[in-house]
Amino acid sequence: MQDFGAELKRRRTSVGMSLTGLAAAVHFTKGYLSKVENGKARVNRELAKACDEALDAKGELLALVAERGMSARRNAGGIVGLPDGGRFFVGRETELEALSALLLDPDDARVGVVHGMAGAGKTTLAVAAARRVERAFPDGCLFFDLRGHTPGATELSPGEALGRLLRLLDVSAGQLPADEDGLANLVRDQLRGRRMILVLDNVRSADQVRAIVPGETPSRILVTSRGRLPALDDAWHFPVDVLPLEDAVRLLRSVAGEHAPADDSVATELVRHCGRLPLAIRIVAARFVAGGWTATRLRDRLADEKTRLGTLDDGERSVATAFAVSYDSLPGDQRRLLGLLALHPATTAEIAAVEALTGLGPGEADRLVDRLHDAHLVVRDERGYVELHDLMRMFASTHALPGLAPDDREVAVSRLVDHALTTTLAADELAEPYRFRPDTGLPASSTVPFADADGALAWLTAQWPMLAEIVDSAFRHGLHDRCWQLAFVLRAFFFREKLFEPWIRTHERALEAARATGDLSATGMILNNLGMAHIESGRVDEAIRFHQQAQECFAQARDDRGAIDALSSLAWARLYRGEAEATLTDLTTVLDVYRRTGRTRNVVIALRGIALASTALDRFPEALSSAREAVELAQLPVDRAMSVNGEAWVRFRAGQWDDAERCYRLAAELADDAGSEYERARALTGLGNTAAGRGDHQAAARWWAEAAAYRVTLDPTVLGEAAYRNSLAVAE
């Protein structure tokens, strides 16, 4: 490589120019120029350009400075323009290790996309990874903010980004091509053979950076974006999620320092309300540092969904503003979808529910969901679920939903409620095929996410909290028939799983809805279900009141079917209040009607009640006869388990220890097959009671301990096995 000073002197003397004359021409001192020519002073571009013009070197002198500067920069380790990573890079150890390894892997693609929702900490992670591996890239580590999601800023065009990169690579403005293709070619040429890291931050689209992607080079480009940028086919993709709970608390404490809440439970609540989103956590921590807030007051403000997003704004940073930048760039159909998703009562929705909300077919709904997924406004998983982050859902409620026409919102809710009802009906028909269900007038669902009873129960187990909220939503939107119908259909599942609180809550709302319609039969059915819920939860007097009100409604409606069901339920309630004779009388009447009308499952239920009432009266032969018939007629696995448990109780009370043990063992197996923890715990308790009755207290303790391991409550008010077990405990 030629030396600039020597070449300068050669050219000066060849044209007969003195140092004094050159100094006058370039406006630098004679002494400084002498040092330059002798290699004792550093040459900058301004001097090189002035000397080149004064000696008419046609750019050859200037080129020597650029080449020398590039060589010197390489030898010195290159430019490191990465921003400060900050003092509070917390957690992400696993992600940092993985991202660093990808940057160093020679077999991996040269371009990586670090993507995640707004405020997830993508830039912080990317910079930390680049800093960790910078020694492996001696020609420099550069950082460019392409302003793709910067509020109030215009994003850099591909040409602007290429130009800025080239100027940092010591290409003068005069050497920059005028067109984008020329700039891209020059970038690829400049990066050829160099080992550099380019962090291209805040990228909106693949087009913004596609031209920067180099050809053959050992350099690496790390792109951060709120979008997944799937169009960058050759890139590897690195998703960044919210922080794990423990790391989220660590971040809060790191930023807030001595001002952080002392109470770990309060700190945990705070980061939960922040959705474990780093941006939100930093804003909350900054509020503690600024002062004026107690931890509990700030927690309460964040707990209120009406004030949460407003609290996550410190004047310079705002979660809502960060989300708004992504939202504002959406086309109208995607904005509508985000707004409609806010109407779904859960943060996670099945794709079929999304189709119902939007009124769109599967293909179009999928397309819109994919676009929101790519923008990290929703998350779509392989199971077909669409999920909104808690804070994004609040943003959608306050920013996207109000922009929709009222009619659009109301029709969407109606479609969602109808979808929930038809799917729940389909699940209930598989799980409880012999149960009465009201006529909804809706066509059967053509596609459901389950194929058999087990699948239907699994679906109900996963979806019942959302379905319970839809009951309430239907009422609030004036869909009163759908409200009570959905609650009624859910009752069988709530009974099976002993979910008394949602059972009662949904039916109290359904009762308001049924009364609002003026439908006496519907009102009676909901009252009867409420009575059953109170029986099962041990509130017998309240149950009797509900059943009596149900009888009155059915009588006024001249609904014979409803009236006999209410009499049956009332008889059971009287049994638990100790009125066994009245129970026998009423259930005998009920049994005759059920036999005559062919309602086999109700026959089984009545027989079980007669067996229990007869046992309470020490009429064991009659009790055993009814219990055995109930076992023989039981149609469903769970009904068979209940009936065998009933027979076991009769035999236990009759002192038939061997037969009681045999029946309880069988009931435990049947309950296990049916997936009923309640009936299995009941059978195990009965086995413990039987062992205790024989005097084998060690075996009894083992059975009772196994029963207690199940997360069910066996109420002694309605369950003989539990009452007997409690009597032994009191005696001990």
C-alpha positions in Angstrom: 0.0 0.0 0.0 1.4 3.4 -0.9 2.1 5.9 1.9 0.1 9.1 1.6 2.9 11.3 2.9 5.5 10.0 0.4 3.1 10.2 -2.5 2.0 13.7 -1.5 5.7 14.9 -1.5 6.4 13.1 -4.9 3.5 14.8 -6.6 4.2 18.2 -5.0 7.8 18.2 -6.1 7.0 16.9 -9.6 5.0 20.0 -10.3 7.5 22.3 -8.6 5.2 23.4 -5.8 6.8 24.4 -2.5 5.5 23.5 1.0 4.7 27.2 1.5 2.7 27.2 -1.8 0.8 24.0 -0.8 0.1 25.3 2.6 -1.5 28.5 1.1 -3.5 26.4 -1.3 -5.0 23.9 1.2 -5.2 26.3 4.2 -3.0 24.1 6.5 0.3 25.2 8.1 3.6 24.4 6.5 4.8 22.7 9.6 1.8 20.3 9.7 2.2 19.5 6.0 5.9 18.7 6.6 4.9 16.2 9.4 2.4 14.6 7.0 4.9 14.1 4.3 7.4 12.5 6.8 4.7 10.2 8.3 4.6 12.0 11.7 1.1 13.4 11.5 -2.3 11.7 10.8 -4.1 12.6 7.6 -7.8 13.3 7.7 -10.2 13.2 4.7 -10.5 17.0 4.5 -6.8 17.5 4.1 -6.5 14.6 1.6 -9.3 16.0 -0.5 -7.8 19.6 -0.5 -4.4 18.2 -1.5 -5.9 16.1 -4.2 -7.6 19.1 -5.7 -4.6 21.4 -5.3 -2.3 18.9 -7.1 -5.0 17.7 -9.6 -4.5 14.1 -8.5 -7.9 13.1 -9.8 -8.9 11.3 -6.5 -5.8 9.2 -6.3 -4.5 10.9 -3.2 -8.0 10.8 -1.5 -8.3 7.1 -2.3 -5.0 6.4 -0.4 -6.5 8.0 2.7 -9.7 5.9 2.4 -7.7 2.7 1.9 -5.3 3.5 4.7 -8.2 4.4 7.0 -9.9 1.1 6.3 -6.8 -0.9 6.9 -6.1 1.0 10.1 -9.6 0.5 11.3 -9.3 -3.3 10.6 -6.1 -3.4 12.5 -7.5 -1.5 15.4 -10.6 -3.7 15.6 -13.1 -1.7 13.5 -15.9 0.6 14.6 -18.0 -0.6 17.6 -21.1 1.5 17.4 -23.3 -0.6 19.6 -25.4 1.4 22.1 -24.9 0.9 25.8 -26.7 -2.2 26.9 -27.7 -0.5 30.2 -27.2 -1.7 33.7 -30.4 -3.6 33.9 -30.2 -6.5 31.5 -31.8 -9.1 33.6 -32.6 -12.7 32.8 -32.7 -14.0 29.3 -29.5 -16.0 30.0 -30.8 -18.9 27.9 -31.9 -16.7 25.0 -28.6 -14.8 25.1 -26.6 -17.9 25.0 -28.7 -19.3 22.1 -28.6 -16.1 20.1 -24.8 -15.7 20.6 -24.3 -19.2 19.4 -26.3 -18.5 16.2 -24.2 -15.5 15.5 -21.0 -17.5 15.8 -22.1 -20.6 14.0 -20.4 -20.6 10.6 -23.0 -22.9 9.1 -25.9 -20.7 9.9 -27.5 -18.1 7.7 -25.9 -14.7 7.7 -29.2 -12.9 8.7 -31.2 -13.4 11.9 -34.5 -11.8 12.8 -35.1 -11.2 16.5 -38.9 -10.6 16.8 -41.5 -10.1 19.5 -44.3 -7.8 20.6 -43.7 -4.2 21.4 -41.8 -3.7 24.6 -40.6 -7.3 24.9 -36.9 -6.2 25.0 -35.8 -7.3 21.5 -33.2 -4.5 21.0 -31.7 -5.0 24.5 -31.2 -8.8 23.8 -29.8 -8.2 20.3 -27.3 -5.6 21.5 -26.3 -7.9 24.4 -25.7 -10.8 22.0 -23.7 -8.6 19.6 -21.5 -7.3 22.4 -20.9 -10.8 23.7 -19.5 -12.0 20.3 -17.9 -8.7 19.0 -14.3 -10.0 19.3 -15.1 -12.6 16.7 -16.0 -9.8 14.3 -12.9 -7.6 14.2 -14.0 -5.3 11.3 -16.7 -3.7 13.4 -20.1 -3.8 15.1 -22.6 -1.2 13.8 -26.0 -0.3 15.0 -28.7 1.3 12.8 -32.2 2.4 14.0 -34.4 2.1 10.8 -37.3 3.7 12.7 -39.8 1.2 11.5 -41.9 1.5 14.6 -40.8 4.8 16.1 -43.7 7.1 17.1 -43.8 10.3 15.0 -40.8 9.3 12.9 -40.5 8.4 9.3 -38.9 5.0 8.7 -35.7 4.9 6.7 -36.1 3.8 3.1 -33.9 1.0 1.9 -31.8 3.5 0.0 -31.4 5.7 3.0 -30.3 2.7 5.1 -27.8 1.6 2.5 -26.4 5.1 2.2 -25.9 5.5 5.9 -24.2 2.1 6.1 -21.8 2.9 3.2 -20.8 6.2 4.8 -19.9 4.4 8.0 -17.8 2.1 5.8 -15.8 5.1 4.7 -17.4 5.5 1.3 -17.7 9.2 0.6 -20.9 10.8 -0.4 -19.5 11.5 -3.8 -18.9 7.9 -4.4 -22.4 6.8 -3.6 -24.5 5.6 -6.6 -27.7 7.4 -7.2 -29.9 4.3 -7.4 -30.8 1.7 -4.8 -29.5 -1.3 -6.9 -26.1 0.5 -7.1 -26.1 1.1 -3.4 -26.9 -2.5 -2.7 -24.1 -3.7 -5.0 -21.6 -1.4 -3.3 -22.7 -2.6 0.2 -22.1 -6.2 -0.9 -18.8 -5.3 -2.3 -17.7 -3.4 0.9 -18.8 -6.3 3.1 -17.1 -9.0 1.0 -14.3 -10.5 3.1 -15.1 -8.4 6.2 -16.2 -9.8 9.5 -18.7 -7.4 10.9 -22.0 -7.4 12.8 -24.8 -5.1 11.7 -27.6 -4.6 14.1 -30.6 -3.3 12.1 -33.0 -2.2 14.8 -36.7 -1.4 14.6 -37.4 -2.8 11.1 -41.0 -2.8 9.9 -40.8 -4.9 6.8 -38.6 -7.3 4.9 -38.4 -4.8 2.0 -36.7 -2.3 4.3 -33.6 -4.5 4.8 -33.7 -6.9 1.9 -31.2 -4.9 -0.1 -28.8 -4.8 2.8 -28.6 -8.5 3.1 -25.0 -9.3 1.9 -23.8 -11.8 -0.5 -20.8 -14.0 0.2 -19.4 -12.6 3.5 -18.5 -13.7 7.0 -20.4 -10.8 8.4 -23.7 -11.1 10.3 -26.8 -9.0 10.2 -29.1 -9.1 13.2 -32.6 -7.6 12.5 -35.0 -6.7 15.3 -38.7 -6.2 14.5 -42.2 -6.4 15.9 -43.0 -8.4 12.8 -41.9 -12.0 12.2 -40.7 -10.9 8.7 -41.5 -14.3 7.1 -40.5 -13.0 3.7 -36.9 -13.1 4.7 -36.7 -16.7 3.6 -33.0 -17.2 4.1 -33.0 -15.7 7.6 -33.2 -17.6 10.9 -35.8 -16.4 13.2 -35.5 -15.9 17.0 -38.7 -15.1 18.9 -38.6 -13.1 22.1 -41.4 -13.6 24.6 -42.3 -11.9 27.8 -40.0 -12.6 30.8 -40.5 -15.6 33.1 -42.1 -14.5 36.4 -38.9 -14.8 38.4 -36.9 -12.7 35.9 -39.7 -10.1 35.7 -39.5 -9.6 39.5 -35.7 -9.3 39.2 -36.0 -6.6 36.6 -38.4 -4.6 38.7 -36.1 -4.8 41.7 -33.0 -4.0 39.6 -34.5 -0.9 38.1 -36.3 0.4 41.2 -33.3 -0.4 43.4 -33.9 0.7 47.0 -37.3 2.0 46.1 -38.6 -1.4 45.1 -41.4 -2.9 47.2 -40.2 -5.0 50.1 -43.0 -7.4 50.0 -42.3 -10.2 47.5 -46.0 -10.9 47.0 -46.7 -7.3 46.0 -43.8 -7.2 43.6 -45.1 -10.4 42.0 -48.6 -9.0 41.7 -47.1 -5.9 40.0 -45.2 -7.8 37.4 -48.2 -10.0 36.8 -50.4 -6.9 36.1 -47.6 -5.8 33.7 -48.0 -9.0 31.8 -44.3 -9.7 32.5 -43.6 -7.2 29.6 -40.2 -5.6 30.1 -41.3 -2.1 28.9 -44.3 -2.1 31.3 -42.1 -3.3 34.2 -39.5 -0.6 33.6 -42.2 2.1 33.6 -43.6 0.8 36.9 -40.1 0.7 38.4 -39.5 4.2 37.2 -42.6 5.3 39.1 -41.1 4.0 42.3 -37.8 5.8 41.7 -39.6 9.1 40.9 -41.6 8.8 44.2 -45.1 9.6 45.1 -46.5 6.0 45.0 -46.8 3.3 47.6 -46.5 -0.3 46.3 -50.0 -1.2 47.3 -51.6 1.9 45.7 -49.7 1.3 42.5 -50.7 -2.3 42.6 -54.4 -1.4 43.0 -54.2 1.0 40.1 -52.7 -1.7 37.9 -55.2 -4.2 39.1 -58.1 -2.1 37.7 -58.4 -2.7 34.0 -59.9 0.8 33.5 -56.7 2.5 34.8 -53.9 -0.1 33.9 -52.8 1.2 30.5 -52.9 4.8 31.8 -50.7 3.8 34.7 -48.2 2.2 32.3 -47.2 5.6 30.9 -44.4 7.8 32.4 -44.7 10.7 30.0 -41.8 9.5 27.7 -42.6 5.8 27.5 -46.1 4.3 27.1 -47.2 0.8 26.5 -50.4 2.0 24.8 -48.4 4.3 22.5 -46.0 1.4 21.6 -49.0 -0.8 20.8 -50.7 2.1 18.8 -47.7 2.3 16.4 -48.3 -1.3 15.4 -52.1 -0.9 15.3 -52.1 2.3 13.3 -50.2 0.6 10.5 -52.9 -2.1 10.1 -55.4 -2.1 7.2 -59.0 -1.8 8.2 -59.9 -5.5 8.1 -57.1 -6.4 10.5 -58.1 -3.5 12.8 -61.6 -4.8 12.9 -60.5 -8.3 13.8 -58.3 -7.0 16.7 -61.3 -5.0 17.9 -63.7 -8.0 17.7 -61.2 -10.2 19.6 -61.7 -7.9 22.5 -65.3 -9.1 22.7 -64.2 -12.6 23.4 -64.4 -13.2 27.1 -61.0 -15.0 27.3 -57.6 -14.0 26.2 -57.4 -17.3 24.2 -59.9 -18.1 21.5 -60.4 -21.1 19.2 -60.1 -20.2 15.6 -63.7 -21.3 15.1 -64.8 -18.7 17.7 -62.8 -16.1 15.7 -64.7 -17.1 12.6 -67.9 -16.7 14.5 -67.0 -13.3 15.8 -66.0 -12.0 12.4 -68.6 -13.7 10.3 -65.8 -14.8 7.9 -65.1 -18.2 6.4 -62.1 -20.2 7.5 -59.8 -19.1 4.7 -60.3 -15.3 5.2 -60.3 -15.5 9.0 -57.0 -17.5 8.8 -55.5 -14.9 6.6 -56.3 -12.0 8.9 -55.2 -14.0 12.0 -51.9 -14.8 10.3 -51.2 -11.1 9.6 -51.9 -10.2 13.2 -49.7 -13.1 14.3 -46.9 -11.9 12.0 -47.2 -8.5 13.6 -47.0 -9.9 17.1 -50.4 -8.5 18.0 -51.8 -11.9 18.6 -50.2 -15.4 18.9 -51.5 -18.3 16.9 -50.4 -21.7 18.1 -50.4 -25.1 16.3 -53.6 -26.2 18.2 -55.6 -23.5 16.4 -55.9 -21.1 19.3 -55.5 -17.4 19.0 -54.2 -15.6 22.1 -54.0 -11.9 23.1 -51.5 -10.8 25.7 -53.4 -9.2 28.7 -52.2 -5.7 27.9 -52.9 -6.1 24.2 -56.4 -7.2 25.0 -57.0 -4.1 27.1 -55.5 -2.0 24.3 -57.9 -3.7 21.8 -60.8 -2.9 24.1 -60.0 0.8 24.5 -58.5 1.6 21.1 -59.7 -0.9 18.5 -63.2 -1.9 19.7 -64.6 1.7 20.0 -63.8 2.2 16.3 -66.3 -0.5 15.2 -69.9 0.2 14.4 -72.3 -0.7 17.2 -74.3 -3.0 14.9 -71.1 -4.8 14.0 -70.3 -5.4 17.7 -73.8 -6.6 18.6 -74.0 -9.0 15.6 -70.5 -10.4 16.4 -71.5 -11.1 20.0 -74.7 -12.8 18.8 -72.7 -15.0 16.5 -70.2 -15.9 19.2 -72.9 -16.8 21.7 -74.7 -19.0 19.1 -71.3 -20.7 18.3 -70.7 -21.3 22.0 -74.1 -22.8 22.5 -74.1 -25.1 19.5 -70.6 -26.4 20.3 -71.5 -26.9 24.0 -74.7 -28.8 22.9 -72.6 -31.1 20.7 -70.2 -31.8 23.6 -73.1 -32.4 26.0 -74.8 -34.8 23.6 -71.6 -36.9 23.4 -70.9 -36.8 27.2 -74.5 -37.1 28.4 -76.4 -38.7 25.5 -79.6 -39.5 27.5 -80.1 -36.1 29.0 -83.0 -33.7 28.1 -81.9 -30.5 26.3 -84.0 -27.6 25.3 -84.7 -26.8 21.7 -82.6 -23.8 20.7 -83.7 -23.6 17.1 -80.1 -23.5 16.0 -78.7 -25.9 13.4 -76.2 -28.5 14.7 -72.6 -27.5 14.5 -71.0 -28.8 11.3 -67.5 -28.9 12.8 -66.5 -29.5 16.4 -63.0 -29.9 18.0 -63.8 -33.3 19.4 -65.0 -36.7 18.1 -66.1 -38.7 21.2 -67.2 -38.4 24.8 -63.6 -38.2 26.1 -62.8 -35.4 23.7 -66.0 -33.6 24.5 -65.2 -33.7 28.2 -61.7 -32.5 27.6 -63.1 -29.6 25.6 -65.6 -28.7 28.3 -62.8 -28.9 30.9 -60.7 -26.5 29.0 -63.5 -24.1 27.9 -66.0 -23.9 30.8 -64.5 -20.7 32.3 -64.9 -19.0 29.0 -68.4 -20.5 28.5 -69.5 -19.2 31.9 -68.4 -15.7 30.9 -70.4 -16.0 27.6 -73.5 -16.7 29.7 -73.0 -13.4 31.4 -72.2 -11.7 28.0 -75.3 -13.0 26.5 -77.4 -11.5 29.3 -75.7 -8.1 29.1 -76.3 -8.0 25.3 -80.0 -8.9 25.8 -79.7 -12.4 24.4 -81.8 -13.8 27.2 -82.9 -17.1 25.5 -79.3 -17.9 24.7 -78.2 -17.0 28.2 -80.5 -19.5 30.0 -80.1 -22.2 27.3 -76.3 -22.2 27.5 -76.4 -22.2 31.3 -78.8 -25.1 31.3 -76.6 -27.2 28.9 -73.6 -26.5 31.1 -75.3 -27.9 34.2 -74.5 -31.6 33.5 -70.8 -30.8 33.3 -70.9 -28.7 36.4 -72.7 -31.5 38.2 -70.2 -34.1 37.0 -67.2 -32.0 38.1 -68.9 -30.6 41.3 -68.2 -27.1 40.1 -70.7 -25.5 42.4 -69.6 -21.8 42.3 -69.8 -21.4 38.5 -72.9 -23.6 38.4 -74.8 -21.3 40.8 -73.3 -18.1 39.3 -74.3 -19.0 35.7 -77.8 -20.1 36.8 -78.4 -17.0 38.8 -77.8 -15.0 35.7 -79.8 -17.4 33.6 -82.7 -17.1 36.1 -82.8 -13.3 35.4 -82.7 -14.0 31.7 -85.5 -16.7 31.8 -87.7 -14.4 33.8 -87.0 -11.5 31.4 -88.4 -13.7 28.5 -91.6 -14.6 30.5 -91.0 -18.3 29.7 -92.3 -20.1 32.8 -91.0 -23.5 31.7 -87.5 -22.1 31.2 -87.7 -20.3 34.5 -88.8 -23.6 36.2 -85.9 -25.5 34.6 -83.3 -23.0 35.8 -84.9 -22.9 39.3 -84.7 -26.7 39.4 -81.1 -26.7 38.4 -80.3 -24.1 41.1 -82.0 -26.3 43.6 -79.8 -29.3 42.5 -76.7 -27.1 42.9 -77.6 -26.1 46.4 -78.4 -29.8 47.3 -75.0 -30.9 46.1 -73.2 -28.1 48.0 -75.0 -29.1 51.2 -77.5 -26.2 51.4 -80.7 -28.2 51.7 -83.2 -25.6 52.9 -82.3 -23.3 50.0 -82.5 -26.2 47.6 -86.1 -27.0 48.8 -87.1 -23.4 48.3 -85.8 -23.4 44.7 -87.5 -26.7 43.9 -90.8 -25.5 45.3 -90.6 -22.3 43.1 -89.8 -24.5 40.1 -93.0 -26.6 40.8 -95.0 -23.4 40.9 -93.6 -22.3 37.5 -94.2 -25.6 35.9 -97.8 -25.7 37.3 -98.5 -22.3 35.8 -97.0 -23.4 32.5 -98.9 -26.7 32.6 -95.6 -28.4 31.9 -96.0 -32.0 33.1 -92.5 -33.0 32.3 -91.0 -30.1 34.3 -93.4 -30.7 37.2 -92.3 -34.4 37.6 -88.6 -33.4 37.4 -89.2 -30.8 40.1 -91.0 -33.3 42.3 -88.0 -35.7 41.9 -85.5 -33.1 42.8 -87.6 -32.0 45.8 -87.8 -35.6 47.0 -84.0 -35.8 47.0 -83.7 -32.6 49.0 -86.2 -33.9 51.6 -84.1 -37.1 51.8 -81.0 -35.0 52.8 -83.2 -33.2 55.4 -84.0 -36.5 57.0 -87.5 -36.9 55.6 -87.0 -40.5 54.2 -90.7 -41.5 54.3 -91.7 -38.4 52.2 -88.9 -39.1 49.9 -90.0 -42.7 49.3 -93.6 -41.6 48.6 -92.6 -38.9 46.1 -89.9 -41.0 44.3 -92.3 -43.9 44.0 -94.7 -41.5 42.1 -91.8 -40.2 40.1 -90.5 -43.6 39.2 -93.9 -44.7 37.9 -94.0 -41.7 35.5 -90.4 -42.2 34.3 -91.0 -45.9 33.6 -94.2 -45.1 31.7 -92.5 -42.4 29.6 -89.4 -44.4 28.9 -87.0 -42.0 30.6 -84.5 -44.7 31.5 -81.8 -42.5 32.9 -84.3 -40.8 35.2 -85.5 -44.2 36.3 -82.0 -45.0 37.4 -81.8 -41.8 39.4 -85.1 -42.4 41.1 -84.1 -46.0 42.0 -80.9 -44.7 43.6 -82.9 -42.3 45.6 -85.4 -45.0 46.7 -82.4 -47.2 47.7 -80.9 -44.5 49.9 -84.3 -43.6 51.5 -85.0 -47.3 52.2 -81.5 -47.7 53.7 -82.2 -44.7 56.0 -85.3 -46.5 57.2 -83.3 -49.8 57.7 -85.4 -51.5 55.0 -82.4 -53.2 53.5 -84.1 -55.8 51.2 -86.1 -53.1 49.5 -83.1 -50.9 49.3 -80.9 -53.6 47.8 -83.5 -54.5 45.2 -83.7 -50.8 44.0 -79.9 -50.5 44.1 -79.4 -53.6 42.0 -81.9 -52.5 39.4 -80.2 -49.1 39.2 -76.9 -50.9 38.5 -78.5 -53.0 35.8 -80.2 -50.1 34.0 -77.3 -47.6 34.2 -76.4 -46.5 30.7 -73.3 -44.3 31.1 -70.0 -45.2 32.9 -70.4 -42.5 35.4 -74.0 -43.5 36.2 -72.9 -47.1 36.6 -70.2 -46.0 39.1 -72.7 -43.9 41.0 -75.1 -46.8 41.1 -72.5 -49.4 42.2 -71.4 -47.0 45.0 -75.1 -46.8 46.0 -75.3 -50.6 46.2 -72.1 -50.6 48.2 -73.6 -48.2 50.7 -76.7 -50.3 51.1 -74.6 -53.4 51.8 -72.3 -51.5 54.1 -75.3 -50.3 56.2 -76.7 -53.8 56.2 -73.4 -55.1 57.7 -72.5 -57.1 54.6 -68.8 -56.3 54.8 -67.5 -58.6 52.0 -70.1 -57.6 49.5 -69.7 -53.9 50.4 -65.9 -54.1 49.8 -66.5 -55.9 46.5 -68.9 -53.2 45.4 -66.7 -50.3 46.5 -63.7 -51.8 44.7 -65.8 -52.2 41.5 -67.1 -48.6 41.9 -63.6 -47.3 42.2 -62.6 -49.0 39.0 -65.7 -47.8 37.1 -65.2 -44.3 38.4 -61.6 -44.3 37.2 -62.7 -45.5 33.8 -65.4 -42.8 33.7 -62.9 -40.1 34.8 -64.9 -39.2 37.9 -62.6 -38.3 40.8 -65.6 -37.6 43.0 -67.1 -41.1 42.7 -63.6 -42.7 43.0 -63.0 -40.7 46.2 -66.4 -41.8 47.5 -65.6 -45.5 46.8 -62.2 -45.2 48.5 -63.8 -43.6 51.5 -66.3 -46.4 51.6 -63.5 -49.0 51.5 -61.9 -47.2 54.5 -65.2 -47.2 56.3 -65.6 -51.0 55.6 -62.1 -51.7 56.8 -62.8 -49.7 60.0 -66.1 -51.6 60.5 -64.1 -54.8 60.5 -61.6 -53.3 63.0 -58.7 -53.0 60.5 -57.8 -49.4 61.3 -54.5 -49.5 59.5 -56.1 -50.5 56.2 -58.9 -47.9 56.8 -56.3 -45.1 57.2 -54.6 -46.1 53.9 -57.9 -46.0 52.0 -58.9 -42.7 53.6 -55.5 -41.2 52.8 -55.9 -42.2 49.1 -59.4 -40.7 49.0 -58.1 -37.5 50.5 -55.5 -37.1 47.7 -58.3 -36.3 45.3 -59.2 -32.6 45.0 -62.8 -33.1 45.7 -65.1 -32.4 48.7 -67.3 -35.2 50.0 -70.1 -33.3 51.8 -71.5 -35.3 54.8 -74.8 -33.6 54.3 -75.5 -35.5 51.1 -73.1 -38.4 51.2 -73.5 -41.2 53.6 -69.9 -42.4 53.3 -68.6 -39.0 54.3 -71.0 -38.7 57.2 -69.9 -42.1 58.5 -66.2 -41.2 58.1 -66.8 -38.0 60.0 -68.5 -39.8 62.9 -65.5 -42.0 63.3 -63.2 -39.0 63.3 -65.3 -37.4 66.0 -65.3 -40.6 68.1 -61.5 -40.8 67.8 
